[in-house]
Amino acid sequence: MLEIALGIWGKVPPVARPTNPNLAAVIGLIFGGIGLGIYFRSVLDFLVPVAIALILAVVIGDVGFWGGVVLAAIYGYMRSLESNERLAHPKSAPNMQAP
């Protein structure tokens, strides 16, 4: 399961603008996936933390919901770091010179 999540993580497009990881973590902690979706301006960044929080709340209960909130903060922080890194160092196009 973790391998699938890590494989998908690299394929998620970066956010269109640089973001602040600490602010993303605070927004994720206070507002959850709804706040992250607005901050990153992405439906995917809304759906992932909300789905995790809902699944944990159904499976574990109230403690699972609060765990989902903490995971939303971690998700926001990591998403912002990874997106900023990809914006700073975009993959260069392969050199297509004739031999």
DSSP file (Angstrom, degrees, kcal/mol; ACC not computed):
  #  RESIDUE AA STRUCTURE BP1 BP2  ACC     N-H-->O    O-->H-N    N-H-->O    O-->H-N    TCO  KAPPA ALPHA  PHI   PSI    X-CA   Y-CA   Z-CA
    1    1 A M     >        0   0    0      0, 0.0     4,-2.1     0, 0.0     5,-0.1   0.000 360.0 360.0 360.0 -42.2    0.0    0.0    0.0
    2    2 A L  H  >  +     0   0    0      1,-0.2     4,-2.6     2,-0.2     5,-0.2   0.873 360.0  55.1 -66.2 -36.5    2.8    2.4    0.9
    3    3 A E  H  > S+     0   0    0      2,-0.2     4,-2.0     1,-0.2    -1,-0.2   0.886 107.6  49.9 -63.2 -38.2    4.6    1.6   -2.4
    4    4 A I  H  > S+     0   0    0      2,-0.2     4,-2.1     1,-0.2    -2,-0.2   0.929 111.4  48.4 -64.8 -45.5    1.4    2.6   -4.3
    5    5 A A  H  X S+     0   0    0     -4,-2.1     4,-2.0     1,-0.2    -2,-0.2   0.909 112.9  47.3 -62.9 -42.5    1.1    5.9   -2.4
    6    6 A L  H  X S+     0   0    0     -4,-2.6     4,-1.0     1,-0.2    -1,-0.2   0.841 110.4  53.3 -69.4 -31.9    4.8    6.7   -3.0
    7    7 A G  H  < S+     0   0    0     -4,-2.0     4,-0.4    -5,-0.2    -1,-0.2   0.877 112.0  44.6 -68.1 -37.7    4.5    5.9   -6.7
    8    8 A I  H >X S+     0   0    0     -4,-2.1     3,-1.4     1,-0.2     4,-0.7   0.851 101.7  69.2 -72.4 -34.9    1.5    8.2   -7.1
    9    9 A W  H >< S+     0   0    0     -4,-2.0     3,-0.8     1,-0.3    -1,-0.2   0.865  97.6  50.0 -54.7 -42.0    3.2   11.0   -5.1
   10   10 A G  T 3< S+     0   0    0     -4,-1.0    -1,-0.3     1,-0.2    -2,-0.2   0.674 107.1  55.6 -72.6 -17.0    5.8   11.6   -7.8
   11   11 A K  T <4 S+     0   0    0     -3,-1.4    -1,-0.2    -4,-0.4    -2,-0.2   0.540  79.1 106.5 -93.2  -8.0    3.2   11.9  -10.5
   12   12 A V  S << S-     0   0    0     -3,-0.8    -3,-0.0    -4,-0.7    -4,-0.0  -0.562  78.5-115.1 -72.2 130.3    1.1   14.6   -8.8
   13   13 A P        -     0   0    0      0, 0.0    -1,-0.1     0, 0.0     3,-0.1  -0.337  33.0-106.3 -66.9 147.5    1.6   17.9  -10.7
   14   14 A P        -     0   0    0      0, 0.0     2,-0.1     0, 0.0    66,-0.1  -0.286  39.9 -92.2 -69.5 159.1    3.3   20.6   -8.7
   15   15 A V        -     0   0    0     64,-0.2    26,-0.1     1,-0.1     4,-0.1  -0.404  36.9-117.5 -66.8 149.6    1.3   23.6   -7.4
   16   16 A A  S    S+     0   0    0     24,-0.3    -1,-0.1    25,-0.1    25,-0.1   0.700  93.7  30.0 -67.3 -19.9    1.4   26.5   -9.9
   17   17 A R  S    S-     0   0    0     23,-0.1    -2,-0.1     0, 0.0     2,-0.1  -0.933  96.8 -87.0-136.5 157.4    3.2   28.9   -7.5
   18   18 A P        -     0   0    0      0, 0.0     2,-0.3     0, 0.0    -2,-0.1  -0.396  47.6-163.1 -63.3 142.6    5.7   28.5   -4.7
   19   19 A T        -     0   0    0     61,-0.3    65,-0.1    -2,-0.1    21,-0.0  -0.851  23.1-110.1-126.3 161.9    4.0   27.9   -1.3
   20   20 A N     >  -     0   0    0     -2,-0.3     4,-2.4     1,-0.2     5,-0.2  -0.834  20.2-155.4 -94.0 116.2    5.1   28.1    2.3
   21   21 A P  H  > S+     0   0    0      0, 0.0     4,-2.2     0, 0.0    -1,-0.2   0.883  93.5  50.6 -60.4 -39.4    5.4   24.6    3.9
   22   22 A N  H  > S+     0   0    0      2,-0.2     4,-2.1     1,-0.2     5,-0.2   0.912 111.6  47.3 -66.7 -40.9    4.9   25.9    7.4
   23   23 A L  H  > S+     0   0    0      1,-0.2     4,-2.7     2,-0.2    -1,-0.2   0.895 110.4  53.2 -65.2 -39.5    1.7   27.8    6.4
   24   24 A A  H  X S+     0   0    0     -4,-2.4     4,-2.5     1,-0.2    -2,-0.2   0.892 108.7  50.1 -62.3 -39.5    0.5   24.8    4.6
   25   25 A A  H  X S+     0   0    0     -4,-2.2     4,-2.2    51,-0.2    -2,-0.2   0.910 111.9  46.9 -65.5 -42.1    1.0   22.6    7.7
   26   26 A V  H  X S+     0   0    0     -4,-2.1     4,-2.6     2,-0.2     5,-0.3   0.916 112.9  48.9 -66.0 -42.6   -0.9   25.2    9.9
   27   27 A I  H  X>S+     0   0    0     -4,-2.7     4,-2.9     1,-0.2     5,-0.7   0.915 112.0  49.6 -63.3 -41.9   -3.7   25.4    7.4
   28   28 A G  H  X5S+     0   0    0     -4,-2.5     4,-0.9     3,-0.2    45,-0.3   0.877 112.8  47.5 -62.9 -37.9   -3.9   21.6    7.2
   29   29 A L  H  <5S+     0   0    0     -4,-2.2    -2,-0.2    43,-0.2    -1,-0.2   0.898 122.5  32.6 -70.5 -41.1   -4.0   21.4   11.0
   30   30 A I  H  <5S+     0   0    0     -4,-2.6    -2,-0.2    -5,-0.1    -3,-0.2   0.920 136.8  18.6 -84.0 -46.3   -6.7   24.0   11.4
   31   31 A F  H >X5S-     0   0    0     -4,-2.9     3,-0.8    -5,-0.3     4,-0.7   0.522  89.6-155.4-108.1  -7.8   -8.9   23.6    8.3
   32   32 A G  H 3X< -     0   0    0     -4,-0.9     4,-1.9    -5,-0.7    -1,-0.2  -0.314  62.6 -18.9  69.1-149.7   -7.9   20.1    7.1
   33   33 A G  H 3> S+     0   0    0      1,-0.2     4,-2.5     2,-0.2    -1,-0.2   0.787 134.2  61.0 -65.9 -29.5   -8.4   19.2    3.5
   34   34 A I  H <> S+     0   0    0     -3,-0.8     4,-1.7     2,-0.2    -1,-0.2   0.941 108.0  43.6 -64.1 -46.3  -10.8   22.0    2.8
   35   35 A G  H  X S+     0   0    0     -4,-0.7     4,-2.8    -8,-0.2    -2,-0.2   0.888 113.9  50.7 -65.2 -39.6   -8.2   24.6    3.7
   36   36 A L  H  X S+     0   0    0     -4,-1.9     4,-2.9     2,-0.2     5,-0.3   0.889 107.5  53.7 -66.9 -38.1   -5.4   22.8    1.8
   37   37 A G  H  X>S+     0   0    0     -4,-2.5     5,-1.6     8,-0.3     4,-0.8   0.893 113.6  42.7 -61.6 -39.4   -7.6   22.6   -1.3
   38   38 A I  H  <5S+     0   0    0     -4,-1.7    -2,-0.2     3,-0.2    -1,-0.2   0.915 115.7  48.4 -72.3 -43.5   -8.2   26.3   -1.2
   39   39 A Y  H  <5S+     0   0    0     -4,-2.8    -2,-0.2     1,-0.2    -3,-0.2   0.919 121.5  34.2 -64.5 -44.4   -4.5   27.1   -0.4
   40   40 A F  H  <5S-     0   0    0     -4,-2.9   -24,-0.3    -5,-0.2    -1,-0.2   0.578 102.2-133.1 -86.3  -9.4   -3.1   24.9   -3.2
   41   41 A R  T  <5 +     0   0    0     -4,-0.8     2,-0.4    -5,-0.3    -3,-0.2   0.936  64.4 123.6  56.1  50.8   -6.0   25.6   -5.5
   42   42 A S      < -     0   0    0     -5,-1.6     4,-0.5    -6,-0.2    -1,-0.2  -0.996  60.9-150.3-145.7 133.7   -6.4   22.0   -6.3
   43   43 A V  S >> S+     0   0    0     -2,-0.4     4,-2.7     1,-0.2     3,-0.8   0.875 102.4  57.5 -68.2 -37.5   -9.3   19.5   -6.0
   44   44 A L  H 3> S+     0   0    0      1,-0.3     4,-2.3     2,-0.2    -1,-0.2   0.897 103.2  52.4 -59.9 -41.5   -6.8   16.7   -5.4
   45   45 A D  H 34 S+     0   0    0      1,-0.2    -8,-0.3     2,-0.2    -1,-0.3   0.624 112.5  47.4 -73.9 -11.4   -5.3   18.4   -2.4
   46   46 A F  H <> S+     0   0    0     -3,-0.8     4,-1.4    -4,-0.5    -2,-0.2   0.854 113.6  45.7 -85.3 -46.6   -8.8   18.7   -1.1
   47   47 A L  H  X S+     0   0    0     -4,-2.7     4,-2.8     1,-0.2     5,-0.2   0.887 105.7  56.5 -69.7 -41.8   -9.8   15.1   -1.7
   48   48 A V  H  X S+     0   0    0     -4,-2.3     4,-2.2     1,-0.2     5,-0.2   0.953 112.3  38.4 -61.9 -54.4   -6.8   13.3   -0.3
   49   49 A P  H  > S+     0   0    0      0, 0.0     4,-2.4     0, 0.0    -1,-0.2   0.879 117.7  50.9 -66.2 -34.4   -6.7   14.7    3.2
   50   50 A V  H  X S+     0   0    0     -4,-1.4     4,-2.5     2,-0.2    -2,-0.2   0.924 111.1  48.4 -66.7 -43.0  -10.6   14.6    3.5
   51   51 A A  H  X S+     0   0    0     -4,-2.8     4,-2.5     2,-0.2     5,-0.2   0.910 112.0  49.1 -63.0 -42.0  -10.7   11.0    2.4
   52   52 A I  H  X S+     0   0    0     -4,-2.2     4,-2.5    -5,-0.2     5,-0.2   0.932 112.5  47.7 -63.0 -45.1   -7.9   10.0    4.8
   53   53 A A  H  X S+     0   0    0     -4,-2.4     4,-2.3    15,-0.2    -2,-0.2   0.899 113.2  48.2 -63.5 -41.2   -9.7   11.8    7.7
   54   54 A L  H  X S+     0   0    0     -4,-2.5     4,-2.3     2,-0.2     5,-0.2   0.916 112.1  48.5 -66.3 -43.0  -13.1   10.2    6.8
   55   55 A I  H  X S+     0   0    0     -4,-2.5     4,-2.5     1,-0.2     5,-0.2   0.936 114.1  45.8 -63.2 -45.6  -11.6    6.7    6.5
   56   56 A L  H  X>S+     0   0    0     -4,-2.5     4,-2.8     1,-0.2     5,-1.0   0.881 111.9  52.2 -65.3 -37.0   -9.8    7.0    9.9
   57   57 A A  H  <5S+     0   0    0     -4,-2.3     4,-0.5     7,-0.4    -1,-0.2   0.887 113.2  44.2 -66.5 -38.3  -12.9    8.5   11.5
   58   58 A V  H  <5S+     0   0    0     -4,-2.3    -2,-0.2    -5,-0.2    -1,-0.2   0.913 121.0  39.1 -71.5 -42.4  -15.1    5.6   10.3
   59   59 A V  H  <5S+     0   0    0     -4,-2.5    -2,-0.2    -5,-0.2    -3,-0.2   0.923 135.3  15.4 -75.8 -45.0  -12.5    2.9   11.2
   60   60 A I  T  <5S-     0   0    0     -4,-2.8     2,-0.3     1,-0.3     3,-0.3   0.780  95.8-137.6-104.1 -32.4  -11.2    4.2   14.5
   61   61 A G     >< -     0   0    0     -5,-1.0     4,-1.7    -4,-0.5    -1,-0.3  -0.844  64.9 -11.5 109.3-148.1  -13.7    6.9   15.6
   62   62 A D  H  > S+     0   0    0     -2,-0.3     4,-2.0     1,-0.2    -1,-0.2   0.869 134.7  54.3 -61.3 -38.8  -12.9   10.3   17.1
   63   63 A V  H  > S+     0   0    0     -3,-0.3     4,-2.1     1,-0.2    -1,-0.2   0.883 107.0  52.9 -63.2 -37.1   -9.3    9.5   17.7
   64   64 A G  H  > S+     0   0    0     -8,-0.3     4,-2.1    -3,-0.2    -7,-0.4   0.865 105.5  54.0 -65.3 -36.6   -9.0    8.6   14.0
   65   65 A F  H  X S+     0   0    0     -4,-1.7     4,-1.8    -9,-0.3    -2,-0.2   0.934 110.0  46.2 -62.9 -45.2  -10.5   11.9   13.0
   66   66 A W  H  X S+     0   0    0     -4,-2.0     4,-2.0     1,-0.2    -2,-0.2   0.850 110.4  53.9 -67.9 -32.8   -7.9   13.8   15.0
   67   67 A G  H  X S+     0   0    0     -4,-2.1     4,-2.4     2,-0.2    -1,-0.2   0.882 106.8  52.6 -63.8 -37.5   -5.2   11.6   13.5
   68   68 A G  H  X S+     0   0    0     -4,-2.1     4,-1.9     2,-0.2    -2,-0.2   0.856 106.4  52.8 -64.8 -35.8   -6.6   12.6   10.1
   69   69 A V  H  X S+     0   0    0     -4,-1.8     4,-1.6     2,-0.2    -2,-0.2   0.919 110.5  46.8 -65.6 -43.1   -6.3   16.2   11.0
   70   70 A V  H  X S+     0   0    0     -4,-2.0     4,-2.2     1,-0.2    -2,-0.2   0.903 111.4  51.7 -64.8 -40.5   -2.6   15.7   12.0
   71   71 A L  H  X S+     0   0    0     -4,-2.4     4,-2.9     1,-0.2    -1,-0.2   0.838 105.1  56.6 -65.7 -31.6   -2.0   13.8    8.7
   72   72 A A  H  X S+     0   0    0     -4,-1.9     4,-2.5     2,-0.2    -1,-0.2   0.891 107.3  48.9 -64.6 -38.5   -3.6   16.7    6.8
   73   73 A A  H  X S+     0   0    0     -4,-1.6     4,-2.1   -45,-0.3    -2,-0.2   0.920 113.5  45.6 -66.1 -43.5   -1.0   19.0    8.4
   74   74 A I  H  X S+     0   0    0     -4,-2.2     4,-2.7     2,-0.2     5,-0.3   0.904 112.5  51.7 -65.9 -40.7    1.8   16.6    7.5
   75   75 A Y  H  X S+     0   0    0     -4,-2.9     4,-2.9     1,-0.2     5,-0.2   0.929 109.9  49.0 -60.8 -46.0    0.4   16.2    3.9
   76   76 A G  H  X S+     0   0    0     -4,-2.5     4,-2.1     2,-0.2   -51,-0.2   0.909 112.9  47.5 -61.0 -42.8    0.3   19.9    3.5
   77   77 A Y  H  X S+     0   0    0     -4,-2.1     4,-2.3   -53,-0.2    -2,-0.2   0.947 116.4  42.3 -63.7 -49.3    3.9   20.4    4.6
   78   78 A M  H  X S+     0   0    0     -4,-2.7     4,-2.6     1,-0.2     5,-0.2   0.886 113.7  52.1 -67.7 -38.8    5.2   17.5    2.5
   79   79 A R  H  X S+     0   0    0     -4,-2.9     4,-2.4    -5,-0.3   -64,-0.2   0.903 111.0  48.0 -63.8 -40.9    3.2   18.6   -0.6
   80   80 A S  H  X S+     0   0    0     -4,-2.1     4,-2.6    -5,-0.2   -61,-0.3   0.925 112.9  47.5 -66.9 -44.8    4.4   22.1   -0.3
   81   81 A L  H  X S+     0   0    0     -4,-2.3     4,-2.2     2,-0.2    -2,-0.2   0.943 115.2  45.1 -60.2 -48.3    8.1   21.0    0.0
   82   82 A E  H  X S+     0   0    0     -4,-2.6     4,-2.1     1,-0.2    -2,-0.2   0.897 114.2  48.7 -65.5 -40.9    7.9   18.6   -2.9
   83   83 A S  H  X S+     0   0    0     -4,-2.4     4,-2.2    -5,-0.2    -1,-0.2   0.917 111.1  49.5 -66.5 -43.3    6.1   21.1   -5.1
   84   84 A N  H  X S+     0   0    0     -4,-2.6     4,-2.2     1,-0.2    -1,-0.2   0.891 110.4  51.8 -62.4 -39.0    8.5   23.9   -4.4
   85   85 A E  H  X S+     0   0    0     -4,-2.2     4,-2.0    -5,-0.2    -1,-0.2   0.915 110.8  47.2 -63.6 -43.5   11.4   21.5   -5.1
   86   86 A R  H  < S+     0   0    0     -4,-2.1    -1,-0.2     1,-0.2    -2,-0.2   0.838 112.3  49.9 -69.4 -32.1    9.9   20.6   -8.5
   87   87 A L  H  < S+     0   0    0     -4,-2.2    -1,-0.2     1,-0.2    -2,-0.2   0.869 112.7  47.2 -70.9 -35.9    9.2   24.2   -9.3
   88   88 A A  H  < S+     0   0    0     -4,-2.2    -2,-0.2     1,-0.3    -1,-0.2   0.840 125.0  29.1 -74.0 -33.4   12.8   25.2   -8.5
   89   89 A H  S  < S-     0   0    0     -4,-2.0    -1,-0.3    -5,-0.2    -2,-0.1  -0.641  79.5-173.3-129.2  73.8   14.4   22.3  -10.4
   90   90 A P        -     0   0    0      0, 0.0     2,-0.2     0, 0.0    -3,-0.1  -0.335  38.6 -96.1 -66.8 150.6   12.1   21.4  -13.4
   91   91 A K        -     0   0    0     -5,-0.1     2,-0.2     1,-0.1    -5,-0.0  -0.485  42.8-125.2 -65.7 130.1   13.2   18.3  -15.3
   92   92 A S        -     0   0    0     -2,-0.2     3,-0.1     1,-0.1    -1,-0.1  -0.514  25.3-106.3 -77.9 146.7   15.1   19.4  -18.3
   93   93 A A        -     0   0    0     -2,-0.2    -1,-0.1     1,-0.1     3,-0.0  -0.418  44.3 -97.0 -68.3 145.0   13.9   18.3  -21.7
   94   94 A P        -     0   0    0      0, 0.0     2,-0.6     0, 0.0    -1,-0.1  -0.331  41.4-102.9 -64.6 147.8   16.1   15.6  -23.3
   95   95 A N        -     0   0    0      1,-0.1     2,-0.2    -3,-0.1    -3,-0.0  -0.611  35.6-170.2 -74.6 116.1   18.7   16.8  -25.8
   96   96 A M        +     0   0    0     -2,-0.6     2,-0.2    -3,-0.0    -1,-0.1  -0.276  27.8 146.5-106.0  45.9   17.3   16.0  -29.2
   97   97 A Q        -     0   0    0     -2,-0.2    -2,-0.0     1,-0.1     0, 0.0  -0.559  53.4-108.9 -81.9 147.4   20.3   16.8  -31.4
   98   98 A A              0   0    0     -2,-0.2    -1,-0.1     1,-0.1    -2,-0.0  -0.498 360.0 360.0 -72.3 142.3   20.9   14.8  -34.5
   99   99 A P              0   0    0      0, 0.0    -1,-0.1     0, 0.0    -2,-0.0   0.505 360.0 360.0 -70.1 360.0   23.9   12.4  -34.3
